[in-house]
């Protein structure tokens, strides 16, 4: 949190404890509100492209009734898709109407027309959708100055951990009123800077989301020159910063990923064979990292039974153990440390659990050398960069790479 926000909270606490409020406190509080008031002049709205939209692109020749029947045959829920799609369109309409009334200039973009110049133009980035849309927008913010705040377009179907609470979806105007009044805090969410070294590190990246749904859409992010890799530097700092996690693995998930891993400034590399390596921030500790590491009631029940076959544990006791452990996986979004986890580490007689490297551990820097033949470095589940045999990647965090995320009081 910023120093100003801490100061404001302290003043509010003192006011609350005083039996008689006086003009000194009230005037001081008003001064602090005015100091932190934020009235954006130019807002870039990044709108989610719905599942309905993507499916519609895949079937351009079908009318709506035929399209609905086709989805039903695939086992997809047309009605659910349409509800989510219309909800996003409704929120987009409400936001633009509010901005027109407030005389705030805005631009509307989506996944198809991301342009760095639009992000440079705006003084506030406003994703509308879910966490995926927030991550998409954050990947296009390259410093710690540009603020971002997100609206959950369909909170009934999406948790939206990175977005504003559900109540603001129904009261868009309150968002800008609270920003103007200074009733917001700033979270400087740490992001992962990735530097890669080696040959073929300038190969064209793709976006996993587009590649999975639209043929030929994998070139979304690249406008690189088609120069021979031999004429390009052998070291490259990726422009995109990962807010949640960096995942390294063979592109074909069924194939074993062989990686050499060095933790912090350790000189030695450890060979790790697994289904991939996930390096996460505090923000990402609530996401994929949690899914990989969480324990479930069945596992806990079986372990407890092995320890004590005589004692019968209740479902409530087992659930409490699970929730206590799973909640302990979280760490603060502003923490400078990272945490890596080896996903499905191969363990057998020839490859016992390594005594030199933990399957999960906090670190300040992680260096990974690829022993793979068709692998990728994937940032926030979206942007994928080829990462094959001999290439090296260094993951670390810097304060200047943090994301300025606004949250309302």
GUVEX-642174 format. One record per residue: residue in three letters; x, y, z of N, C-alpha, C in turn. Coordinates in steps of 0.05 Angstrom, whole numbers. Last residue first. Layout:
GUVEX-642174
> ala  X  Y  Z  X  Y  Z  X  Y  Z .
...
***
This chain:
GUVEX-642174
> unk  -239  25  -28  -243  21  1  -270  6  6 .
> unk  -217  -8  -87  -234  12  -74  -238  5  -45 .
> unk  -153  -12  -117  -175  -25  -104  -191  -5  -88 .
> unk  -110  -13  -173  -126  3  -155  -149  -14  -143 .
> unk  -43  -31  -185  -71  -40  -185  -87  -24  -164 .
> unk  10  -26  -220  -5  -7  -202  -35  -14  -203 .
> unk  57  -77  -219  32  -67  -232  17  -50  -212 .
> unk  129  -72  -223  104  -77  -209  80  -66  -224 .
> unk  179  -60  -243  162  -77  -260  134  -82  -247 .
> unk  207  -34  -204  198  -18  -227  180  -34  -246 .
> unk  222  -76  -169  200  -57  -161  189  -42  -185 .
> unk  229  -140  -200  240  -114  -194  217  -95  -187 .
> unk  242  -211  -198  224  -188  -196  240  -163  -190 .
> unk  258  -265  -246  263  -249  -221  243  -226  -221 .
> unk  284  -317  -284  260  -304  -274  266  -290  -247 .
> unk  317  -334  -342  321  -324  -314  296  -309  -306 .
> unk  331  -388  -385  312  -367  -376  318  -360  -347 .
> unk  367  -413  -441  366  -408  -412  346  -386  -406 .
> unk  372  -466  -489  363  -439  -482  361  -437  -451 .
> unk  381  -521  -495  404  -503  -493  397  -474  -485 .
> unk  322  -536  -529  347  -546  -518  369  -525  -519 .
> unk  273  -481  -526  283  -508  -532  312  -512  -524 .
> unk  221  -447  -524  242  -450  -505  254  -478  -507 .
> unk  176  -398  -552  191  -423  -555  216  -424  -537 .
> unk  128  -368  -511  153  -363  -526  168  -390  -528 .
> unk  62  -346  -505  80  -369  -505  104  -364  -523 .
> unk  14  -314  -467  36  -310  -486  56  -333  -483 .
> unk  -21  -344  -425  -27  -333  -451  -5  -332  -470 .
> unk  -11  -358  -373  -28  -375  -388  -35  -365  -415 .
> unk  28  -321  -356  0  -318  -348  -19  -334  -364 .
> unk  71  -342  -406  66  -321  -386  36  -318  -381 .
> unk  109  -398  -419  82  -387  -421  77  -367  -398 .
> unk  157  -423  -458  154  -407  -434  127  -393  -437 .
> unk  157  -489  -487  150  -460  -487  152  -449  -459 .
> unk  187  -541  -528  177  -529  -503  171  -499  -507 .
> unk  210  -586  -556  187  -570  -566  173  -558  -542 .
> unk  253  -606  -529  255  -604  -558  231  -589  -571 .
> unk  292  -591  -469  268  -599  -484  271  -595  -514 .
> unk  323  -572  -432  332  -597  -443  310  -609  -460 .
> unk  337  -504  -413  319  -524  -427  335  -548  -436 .
> unk  349  -479  -350  361  -486  -376  345  -508  -389 .
> unk  332  -427  -306  324  -453  -318  337  -456  -345 .
> unk  336  -395  -246  348  -398  -272  342  -426  -282 .
> unk  303  -350  -204  305  -377  -213  316  -378  -242 .
> unk  306  -311  -145  312  -314  -173  313  -343  -180 .
> unk  287  -316  -95  288  -289  -106  293  -290  -136 .
> unk  240  -366  -70  266  -357  -80  264  -328  -90 .
> unk  208  -421  -38  210  -393  -44  238  -386  -54 .
> unk  189  -485  -68  206  -468  -51  205  -439  -59 .
> unk  178  -553  -81  166  -526  -79  182  -509  -59 .
> unk  212  -595  -84  190  -594  -104  176  -567  -104 .
> unk  280  -576  -74  254  -581  -63  233  -580  -86 .
> unk  341  -607  -88  322  -587  -96  294  -594  -86 .
> unk  371  -647  -64  384  -621  -70  365  -599  -78 .
> unk  346  -693  -62  352  -681  -36  365  -653  -40 .
> unk  293  -712  -105  319  -700  -102  323  -689  -74 .
> unk  262  -774  -102  258  -745  -96  286  -733  -90 .
> unk  293  -818  -151  280  -812  -125  277  -782  -122 .
> unk  297  -847  -205  295  -818  -200  280  -813  -174 .
> unk  298  -901  -201  321  -888  -213  322  -858  -208 .
> unk  251  -910  -175  275  -921  -163  300  -907  -175 .
> unk  216  -847  -181  217  -876  -183  244  -885  -171 .
> unk  182  -790  -199  195  -803  -176  193  -833  -181 .
> unk  175  -729  -231  178  -758  -235  194  -770  -212 .
> unk  130  -681  -208  158  -689  -210  159  -720  -212 .
> unk  82  -649  -218  84  -678  -223  113  -687  -227 .
> unk  115  -588  -223  89  -601  -228  93  -631  -235 .
> unk  148  -554  -175  152  -573  -197  126  -589  -200 .
> unk  143  -485  -163  133  -512  -156  137  -530  -180 .
> unk  170  -426  -133  167  -445  -155  155  -471  -145 .
> unk  156  -360  -116  155  -388  -107  152  -406  -131 .
> unk  191  -298  -101  176  -316  -119  174  -344  -105 .
> unk  189  -236  -64  198  -264  -69  180  -278  -89 .
> unk  167  -187  -54  187  -189  -76  195  -217  -82 .
> unk  97  -178  -43  122  -191  -36  142  -193  -60 .
> unk  49  -160  -58  70  -141  -59  97  -152  -51 .
> unk  14  -202  -49  19  -194  -77  42  -174  -80 .
> unk  33  -251  0  24  -224  -7  32  -216  -36 .
> unk  11  -320  -9  29  -299  1  23  -273  -12 .
> unk  -22  -382  5  -23  -354  -5  1  -338  7 .
> unk  -19  -429  31  -4  -427  6  -3  -398  -4 .
> unk  -54  -432  72  -26  -425  79  -9  -421  54 .
> unk  -101  -451  51  -99  -423  56  -70  -414  62 .
> unk  -88  -506  52  -91  -492  26  -90  -462  29 .
> unk  -86  -517  108  -63  -520  91  -65  -504  65 .
> unk  -140  -504  121  -117  -492  135  -92  -493  118 .
> unk  -170  -538  88  -172  -509  85  -149  -495  98 .
> unk  -153  -589  108  -150  -582  80  -150  -551  77 .
> unk  -169  -587  162  -141  -591  155  -135  -582  127 .
> unk  -224  -581  154  -209  -560  168  -179  -562  162 .
> unk  -238  -629  131  -242  -604  116  -226  -581  128 .
> unk  -228  -663  175  -212  -666  150  -214  -640  134 .
> unk  -267  -645  211  -239  -644  218  -221  -645  193 .
> unk  -314  -656  182  -308  -629  190  -278  -626  197 .
> unk  -313  -711  178  -311  -695  154  -303  -666  160 .
> unk  -273  -739  232  -299  -730  220  -293  -714  194 .
> unk  -234  -797  238  -235  -768  236  -261  -760  222 .
> unk  -223  -849  281  -240  -840  259  -243  -810  259 .
> unk  -167  -887  299  -183  -863  302  -198  -856  277 .
> unk  -139  -932  283  -159  -935  303  -178  -911  305 .
> unk  -99  -920  248  -121  -935  237  -144  -937  257 .
> unk  -60  -870  238  -75  -880  260  -100  -894  250 .
> unk  -32  -863  190  -19  -855  215  -33  -868  239 .
> unk  -68  -880  152  -42  -893  154  -29  -887  180 .
> unk  -108  -842  161  -114  -870  166  -88  -886  168 .
> unk  -83  -796  143  -91  -799  172  -96  -828  179 .
> unk  -79  -807  89  -55  -803  105  -61  -807  134 .
> unk  -134  -810  74  -116  -834  70  -91  -832  87 .
> unk  -151  -758  85  -163  -781  98  -145  -805  97 .
> unk  -120  -729  49  -117  -724  78  -128  -748  93 .
> unk  -141  -747  0  -113  -751  7  -108  -749  37 .
> unk  -195  -731  5  -188  -759  1  -159  -765  9 .
> unk  -194  -674  10  -202  -691  32  -194  -720  29 .
> unk  -133  -648  -21  -162  -653  -21  -169  -672  2 .
> unk  -86  -593  -25  -93  -621  -17  -123  -624  -16 .
> unk  -54  -553  -75  -76  -558  -55  -79  -588  -49 .
> unk  -17  -544  -115  -8  -552  -89  -30  -560  -69 .
> unk  -44  -530  -163  -23  -551  -163  -18  -562  -135 .
> unk  -78  -489  -145  -90  -514  -156  -69  -537  -156 .
> unk  -41  -450  -132  -58  -462  -111  -70  -489  -120 .
> unk  -21  -439  -183  -3  -448  -161  -19  -462  -139 .
> unk  -65  -416  -207  -56  -442  -216  -38  -455  -195 .
> unk  -80  -374  -154  -89  -384  -180  -79  -412  -185 .
> unk  -59  -349  -112  -87  -355  -110  -98  -370  -134 .
> unk  -8  -335  -127  -11  -356  -107  -40  -364  -102 .
> unk  -6  -292  -161  -11  -318  -173  -15  -341  -153 .
> unk  8  -253  -124  -18  -251  -138  -25  -278  -149 .
> unk  60  -270  -112  39  -270  -92  11  -268  -103 .
> unk  80  -309  -170  81  -286  -153  61  -289  -130 .
> unk  113  -371  -191  90  -354  -186  97  -330  -168 .
> unk  129  -419  -237  141  -398  -220  120  -377  -216 .
> unk  126  -486  -252  109  -462  -248  123  -443  -229 .
> unk  145  -534  -298  154  -518  -275  138  -492  -275 .
> unk  126  -601  -318  130  -573  -321  137  -559  -295 .
> unk  123  -653  -306  103  -643  -325  105  -613  -329 .
> unk  193  -674  -303  166  -670  -292  146  -663  -314 .
> unk  257  -675  -279  239  -686  -299  211  -686  -288 .
> unk  313  -636  -269  286  -642  -259  269  -652  -282 .
> unk  379  -629  -250  361  -639  -271  335  -648  -259 .
> unk  406  -570  -225  394  -596  -218  375  -605  -240 .
> unk  467  -534  -226  441  -540  -237  432  -568  -229 .
> unk  504  -491  -182  498  -517  -192  470  -519  -204 .
> unk  507  -441  -159  523  -446  -184  515  -473  -197 .
> unk  455  -400  -135  468  -426  -134  482  -432  -161 .
> unk  426  -355  -128  453  -352  -140  469  -378  -138 .
> unk  363  -384  -138  378  -360  -130  405  -359  -143 .
> unk  371  -449  -164  355  -431  -147  373  -409  -136 .
> unk  368  -479  -227  386  -467  -207  370  -447  -191 .
> unk  353  -535  -266  343  -514  -250  364  -505  -229 .
> unk  339  -562  -328  360  -558  -309  353  -533  -293 .
> unk  286  -605  -349  296  -578  -344  319  -579  -324 .
> unk  243  -640  -388  269  -642  -375  282  -615  -373 .
> unk  179  -663  -389  195  -639  -391  220  -642  -375 .
> unk  147  -715  -425  163  -707  -401  179  -682  -407 .
> unk  84  -705  -457  113  -709  -459  127  -700  -434 .
> unk  33  -688  -453  38  -716  -446  68  -723  -446 .
> unk  32  -636  -473  31  -640  -444  37  -669  -435 .
> unk  71  -606  -517  54  -629  -515  54  -639  -486 .
> unk  109  -568  -500  83  -559  -510  63  -582  -510 .
> unk  144  -576  -439  140  -585  -466  111  -576  -475 .
> unk  147  -515  -398  143  -544  -403  143  -550  -433 .
> unk  137  -466  -351  156  -476  -371  152  -506  -374 .
> unk  102  -408  -334  102  -437  -335  120  -447  -357 .
> unk  97  -356  -289  111  -365  -313  111  -395  -312 .
> unk  39  -320  -263  60  -341  -263  74  -343  -290 .
> unk  14  -267  -256  8  -291  -241  32  -310  -239 .
> unk  41  -228  -287  29  -221  -262  23  -245  -244 .
> unk  98  -222  -325  78  -241  -316  67  -233  -289 .
> unk  109  -176  -377  114  -183  -349  91  -200  -338 .
> unk  140  -171  -440  116  -177  -424  124  -186  -396 .
> unk  189  -167  -464  175  -142  -457  151  -147  -439 .
> unk  245  -206  -444  218  -205  -455  204  -180  -446 .
> unk  309  -194  -463  291  -189  -441  263  -187  -452 .
> unk  356  -236  -491  332  -221  -496  315  -218  -470 .
> unk  416  -252  -523  402  -248  -498  378  -230  -503 .
> unk  441  -253  -570  437  -279  -558  424  -276  -530 .
> unk  415  -209  -623  429  -214  -597  422  -242  -586 .
> unk  416  -231  -692  403  -219  -669  418  -225  -644 .
> unk  435  -259  -734  441  -231  -734  429  -216  -709 .
> unk  416  -309  -727  445  -306  -724  452  -277  -723 .
> unk  363  -307  -742  369  -307  -714  399  -302  -708 .
> unk  348  -263  -795  360  -288  -787  368  -286  -758 .
> unk  286  -227  -788  315  -228  -792  325  -256  -784 .
> unk  232  -207  -793  240  -233  -801  270  -234  -808 .
> unk  213  -169  -736  225  -170  -762  235  -198  -768 .
> unk  150  -178  -702  179  -179  -703  189  -178  -732 .
> unk  102  -173  -680  107  -156  -703  137  -155  -705 .
> unk  58  -216  -645  85  -211  -656  84  -192  -680 .
> unk  10  -231  -622  27  -212  -608  51  -203  -623 .
> unk  -18  -266  -660  -30  -242  -648  -10  -222  -637 .
> unk  -9  -312  -685  10  -291  -690  1  -265  -677 .
> unk  -49  -350  -679  -26  -351  -661  -6  -329  -665 .
> unk  -92  -355  -711  -92  -333  -692  -68  -331  -675 .
> unk  -96  -399  -743  -81  -377  -753  -80  -353  -735 .
> unk  -159  -417  -716  -137  -425  -733  -123  -400  -745 .
> unk  -178  -405  -652  -180  -394  -679  -155  -402  -695 .
> unk  -168  -433  -605  -195  -428  -614  -198  -418  -642 .
> unk  -115  -439  -591  -134  -461  -584  -161  -457  -596 .
> unk  -92  -392  -605  -84  -415  -620  -104  -438  -615 .
> unk  -113  -356  -567  -121  -354  -595  -115  -380  -610 .
> unk  -88  -376  -520  -117  -372  -522  -127  -372  -551 .
> unk  -34  -373  -530  -46  -399  -527  -77  -397  -530 .
> unk  -3  -335  -578  -21  -333  -555  -37  -359  -552 .
> unk  67  -340  -594  39  -342  -601  23  -339  -575 .
> unk  131  -315  -620  113  -326  -599  84  -328  -609 .
> unk  181  -331  -666  155  -317  -663  138  -330  -640 .
> unk  247  -330  -639  226  -343  -654  199  -330  -647 .
> unk  290  -311  -612  273  -291  -625  251  -304  -643 .
> unk  321  -352  -596  304  -339  -575  286  -318  -587 .
> unk  358  -381  -625  329  -383  -632  311  -371  -611 .
> unk  405  -392  -571  398  -390  -599  368  -392  -603 .
> unk  409  -352  -510  414  -375  -527  407  -370  -556 .
> unk  365  -330  -457  391  -329  -471  394  -354  -488 .
> unk  315  -286  -429  323  -312  -441  349  -308  -457 .
> unk  283  -262  -373  305  -257  -391  314  -284  -403 .
> unk  225  -237  -344  238  -261  -356  259  -252  -376 .
> unk  198  -213  -285  213  -206  -309  228  -231  -319 .
> unk  136  -217  -255  160  -231  -261  172  -221  -287 .
> unk  111  -168  -208  109  -184  -233  136  -196  -239 .
> unk  74  -147  -151  99  -155  -163  94  -172  -188 .
> unk  29  -95  -145  31  -124  -149  57  -130  -164 .
> unk  15  -50  -105  37  -52  -125  43  -82  -128 .
> unk  -47  -25  -95  -31  -49  -90  -10  -50  -113 .
> unk  -77  31  -68  -60  22  -89  -44  -3  -80 .
> unk  -145  48  -53  -118  41  -45  -103  31  -70 .
> unk  -194  100  -48  -183  76  -61  -155  72  -49 .
> unk  -225  150  -46  -230  126  -29  -220  101  -44 .
> unk  -222  198  -72  -198  188  -60  -201  163  -43 .
> unk  -264  217  -102  -263  223  -73  -238  214  -59 .
> unk  -253  194  -151  -252  223  -149  -249  231  -119 .
> unk  -262  140  -138  -235  149  -147  -232  179  -144 .
> unk  -316  143  -126  -297  136  -105  -268  143  -113 .
> unk  -336  156  -176  -341  174  -154  -321  169  -131 .
> unk  -323  112  -205  -310  137  -212  -314  158  -190 .
> unk  -356  74  -179  -327  69  -183  -313  96  -187 .
> unk  -409  90  -184  -395  92  -157  -365  89  -160 .
> unk  -423  78  -235  -417  106  -229  -403  109  -202 .
> unk  -436  23  -233  -412  32  -246  -404  60  -238 .
> unk  -464  -19  -201  -464  10  -195  -438  22  -206 .
> unk  -460  -72  -212  -487  -60  -214  -487  -30  -208 .
> unk  -407  -80  -203  -418  -87  -230  -445  -75  -234 .
> unk  -400  -70  -150  -393  -49  -169  -402  -55  -197 .
> unk  -413  -117  -124  -431  -95  -121  -425  -73  -141 .
> unk  -370  -154  -132  -395  -156  -147  -412  -131  -147 .
> unk  -306  -120  -129  -327  -137  -119  -353  -135  -135 .
> unk  -260  -117  -186  -275  -105  -164  -297  -124  -154 .
> unk  -213  -172  -200  -232  -151  -207  -245  -139  -182 .
> unk  -183  -214  -186  -169  -190  -192  -187  -166  -198 .
> unk  -222  -254  -180  -205  -247  -157  -191  -220  -161 .
> unk  -270  -275  -207  -258  -249  -212  -241  -239  -188 .
> unk  -307  -317  -210  -298  -307  -184  -285  -279  -186 .
> unk  -363  -320  -252  -334  -316  -250  -326  -304  -224 .
> unk  -417  -321  -252  -404  -344  -264  -373  -342  -261 .
> unk  -434  -275  -227  -448  -300  -220  -433  -324  -231 .
> unk  -405  -233  -250  -396  -244  -225  -410  -270  -216 .
> unk  -390  -213  -305  -410  -234  -299  -402  -247  -273 .
> unk  -352  -173  -307  -376  -170  -324  -398  -191  -317 .
> unk  -317  -138  -262  -326  -165  -267  -352  -164  -282 .
> unk  -271  -90  -278  -299  -94  -271  -306  -123  -280 .
> unk  -207  -66  -252  -224  -83  -269  -252  -86  -259 .
> unk  -155  -19  -262  -177  -28  -244  -197  -43  -261 .
> unk  -90  7  -263  -109  -11  -275  -130  -18  -254 .
> unk  -42  59  -279  -61  45  -261  -80  28  -276 .
> unk  26  62  -295  -1  62  -307  -20  46  -289 .
> unk  75  55  -269  61  81  -267  32  79  -276 .
> unk  109  14  -277  94  14  -252  78  39  -248 .
> unk  105  -13  -345  118  1  -323  101  0  -298 .
> unk  76  -37  -386  105  -43  -384  120  -28  -362 .
> unk  20  -70  -402  29  -48  -385  58  -54  -378 .
> unk  3  -116  -425  9  -94  -443  17  -69  -428 .
> unk  -12  -150  -385  12  -158  -401  21  -135  -419 .
> unk  -59  -129  -367  -35  -124  -351  -10  -130  -367 .
> unk  -96  -150  -404  -90  -121  -404  -64  -115  -389 .
> unk  -94  -204  -389  -88  -196  -417  -81  -167  -418 .
> unk  -111  -202  -337  -84  -211  -342  -75  -202  -371 .
> unk  -164  -186  -345  -146  -169  -329  -117  -176  -336 .
> unk  -183  -229  -373  -182  -203  -387  -164  -184  -372 .
> unk  -180  -268  -333  -165  -271  -358  -162  -245  -373 .
> unk  -216  -250  -294  -187  -249  -289  -170  -252  -314 .
> unk  -266  -221  -337  -258  -235  -313  -227  -233  -310 .
> unk  -291  -159  -356  -292  -188  -361  -286  -203  -336 .
> unk  -257  -104  -374  -285  -113  -368  -286  -142  -376 .
> unk  -203  -63  -352  -213  -88  -364  -242  -93  -355 .
> unk  -179  -3  -360  -203  -13  -348  -212  -39  -362 .
> unk  -127  40  -345  -134  16  -360  -157  3  -346 .
> unk  -115  109  -350  -126  88  -334  -134  65  -353 .
> unk  -93  141  -387  -83  145  -360  -97  126  -340 .
> unk  -74  121  -455  -92  122  -432  -78  129  -406 .
> unk  -31  117  -492  -49  139  -493  -66  143  -468 .
> unk  -8  68  -482  8  92  -477  -10  116  -476 .
> unk  -49  36  -501  -42  34  -473  -25  58  -465 .
> unk  -47  48  -555  -71  54  -540  -66  54  -510 .
> unk  3  29  -570  -1  58  -570  -26  66  -555 .
> unk  -1  -28  -568  13  -13  -547  8  17  -546 .
> unk  -62  -58  -580  -41  -41  -592  -27  -25  -570 .
> unk  -105  -109  -596  -87  -98  -576  -65  -82  -590 .
> unk  -150  -131  -624  -137  -106  -633  -120  -93  -611 .
> unk  -171  -177  -601  -164  -177  -629  -147  -153  -638 .
> unk  -186  -167  -548  -163  -184  -553  -153  -183  -582 .
> unk  -207  -98  -555  -210  -125  -545  -185  -142  -552 .
> unk  -226  -30  -538  -210  -50  -552  -217  -78  -541 .
> unk  -248  35  -538  -256  7  -533  -239  -11  -550 .
> unk  -230  95  -503  -228  78  -527  -236  49  -519 .
> unk  -253  160  -479  -247  131  -477  -243  118  -504 .
> unk  -258  218  -439  -251  206  -465  -244  177  -461 .
> unk  -310  239  -399  -284  226  -399  -280  212  -426 .
> unk  -359  262  -383  -342  276  -403  -313  265  -403 .
> unk  -394  236  -353  -372  248  -339  -353  263  -357 .
> unk  -426  215  -393  -438  234  -374  -416  250  -360 .
> unk  -390  179  -416  -400  201  -432  -411  223  -414 .
> unk  -383  143  -374  -360  159  -382  -369  183  -400 .
> unk  -434  120  -372  -425  135  -349  -402  153  -358 .
> unk  -435  94  -422  -455  115  -416  -446  132  -393 .
> unk  -393  58  -417  -391  79  -437  -411  101  -431 .
> unk  -415  24  -376  -390  39  -372  -388  62  -391 .
> unk  -461  3  -401  -464  19  -377  -439  37  -373 .
> unk  -437  -27  -442  -455  -5  -449  -458  14  -425 .
> unk  -408  -65  -413  -394  -47  -431  -411  -22  -437 .
> unk  -451  -91  -388  -432  -76  -372  -416  -56  -389 .
> unk  -474  -115  -434  -489  -97  -418  -471  -79  -401 .
> unk  -434  -149  -453  -443  -127  -470  -458  -106  -454 .
> unk  -432  -184  -410  -409  -168  -416  -417  -144  -433 .
> unk  -484  -207  -414  -476  -193  -389  -452  -174  -395 .
> unk  -482  -232  -463  -499  -209  -460  -492  -193  -435 .
> unk  -445  -273  -450  -439  -254  -472  -456  -229  -468 .
> unk  -472  -301  -410  -446  -289  -404  -439  -267  -425 .
> unk  -517  -318  -439  -520  -302  -415  -494  -287  -409 .
> unk  -493  -350  -478  -507  -326  -486  -511  -307  -462 .
> unk  -473  -393  -449  -454  -376  -464  -467  -349  -471 .
> unk  -521  -414  -430  -501  -404  -411  -481  -385  -425 .
> unk  -544  -430  -478  -557  -410  -461  -538  -398  -441 .
> unk  -508  -470  -497  -513  -446  -512  -524  -424  -494 .
> unk  -463  -510  -472  -488  -498  -463  -492  -471  -476 .
> unk  -439  -567  -510  -436  -540  -499  -463  -529  -491 .
> unk  -440  -614  -537  -443  -615  -508  -439  -589  -494 .
> unk  -443  -614  -590  -416  -615  -579  -417  -618  -548 .
> unk  -498  -607  -598  -486  -633  -606  -458  -636  -594 .
> unk  -502  -554  -581  -515  -575  -566  -503  -602  -572 .
> unk  -476  -529  -623  -464  -527  -596  -476  -549  -578 .
> unk  -513  -539  -664  -486  -549  -666  -472  -549  -639 .
> unk  -558  -511  -646  -559  -540  -648  -531  -552  -649 .
> unk  -538  -458  -651  -547  -468  -625  -547  -499  -625 .
> unk  -530  -456  -707  -508  -453  -689  -514  -464  -661 .
> unk  -583  -459  -724  -564  -481  -731  -539  -480  -713 .
> unk  -601  -411  -703  -613  -436  -695  -595  -460  -701 .
> unk  -568  -373  -729  -568  -375  -700  -579  -402  -690 .
> unk  -534  -404  -786  -552  -384  -774  -554  -390  -744 .
> unk  -466  -416  -805  -490  -425  -792  -507  -401  -783 .
> unk  -418  -398  -824  -439  -403  -844  -466  -411  -831 .
> unk  -380  -394  -783  -391  -369  -795  -414  -374  -814 .
> unk  -359  -422  -734  -382  -431  -751  -395  -407  -765 .
> unk  -320  -395  -707  -314  -422  -718  -335  -433  -737 .
> unk  -345  -350  -690  -325  -348  -711  -319  -375  -724 .
> unk  -376  -372  -648  -389  -361  -672  -370  -358  -695 .
> unk  -338  -383  -611  -352  -405  -623  -366  -396  -649 .
> unk  -324  -330  -597  -304  -348  -609  -317  -372  -623 .
> unk  -373  -311  -575  -361  -298  -598  -341  -317  -612 .
> unk  -380  -345  -531  -400  -345  -553  -388  -333  -578 .
> unk  -338  -330  -500  -337  -357  -512  -357  -358  -535 .
> unk  -322  -260  -512  -336  -282  -499  -332  -309  -514 .
> unk  -271  -219  -499  -284  -232  -521  -296  -258  -511 .
> unk  -273  -164  -454  -271  -192  -458  -285  -201  -484 .
> unk  -244  -101  -468  -268  -117  -464  -263  -146  -470 .
> unk  -214  -49  -440  -206  -75  -453  -229  -94  -447 .
> unk  -213  18  -447  -230  -4  -439  -223  -29  -454 .
> unk  -176  70  -426  -175  49  -445  -191  25  -434 .
> unk  -190  137  -415  -192  110  -405  -192  90  -428 .
> unk  -168  200  -396  -170  181  -419  -169  153  -408 .
> unk  -172  224  -347  -180  239  -370  -184  221  -395 .
> unk  -190  206  -280  -177  200  -306  -189  216  -329 .
> unk  -181  231  -222  -201  234  -242  -188  230  -269 .
> unk  -169  219  -157  -160  211  -184  -183  213  -203 .
> unk  -144  245  -96  -166  244  -116  -154  237  -143 .
> unk  -108  253  -56  -107  227  -70  -129  224  -91 .
> unk  -119  305  -39  -92  298  -48  -91  272  -64 .
> unk  -171  301  -21  -166  317  -45  -138  310  -56 .
> unk  -163  268  24  -180  259  2  -174  274  -23 .
> unk  -132  303  56  -121  277  46  -137  266  23 .
> unk  -170  343  66  -145  350  52  -133  324  40 .
> unk  -207  316  96  -215  326  70  -191  333  53 .
> unk  -177  306  141  -187  283  126  -194  292  97 .
> unk  -170  357  160  -147  342  152  -155  318  134 .
> unk  -223  371  172  -209  386  151  -184  370  141 .
> unk  -233  334  213  -249  334  189  -235  348  166 .
> unk  -195  349  253  -194  322  240  -209  322  214 .
> unk  -212  401  262  -184  396  254  -183  369  240 .
> unk  -265  399  280  -260  409  253  -231  403  243 .
> unk  -276  336  314  -272  365  313  -264  373  285 .
> unk  -315  288  348  -300  296  324  -298  326  323 .
> unk  -309  258  408  -320  282  395  -303  289  371 .
> unk  -283  211  419  -311  213  427  -325  237  414 .
> unk  -240  178  373  -246  203  388  -276  205  394 .
> unk  -236  134  341  -232  130  370  -239  155  386 .
> unk  -243  154  290  -263  134  300  -261  132  331 .
> unk  -198  185  284  -224  197  284  -245  179  297 .
> unk  -159  145  283  -159  164  305  -186  177  307 .
> unk  -173  120  235  -174  105  260  -175  123  284 .
> unk  -163  160  198  -191  150  202  -194  135  228 .
> unk  -108  164  203  -125  187  210  -153  178  215 .
> unk  -93  115  183  -87  122  211  -104  145  220 .
> unk  -111  118  130  -123  98  148  -118  105  177 .
> unk  -76  158  111  -105  163  112  -118  144  131 .
> unk  -27  131  115  -32  155  131  -62  161  134 .
> unk  -34  91  78  -29  83  106  -36  107  124 .
> unk  -38  123  33  -61  107  41  -58  98  70 .
> unk  14  145  31  -10  162  34  -34  147  44 .
> unk  45  101  21  48  115  46  24  132  52 .
> unk  8  47  -11  24  71  -11  25  84  16 .
> unk  17  -24  0  0  0  0  18  25  0 .
***
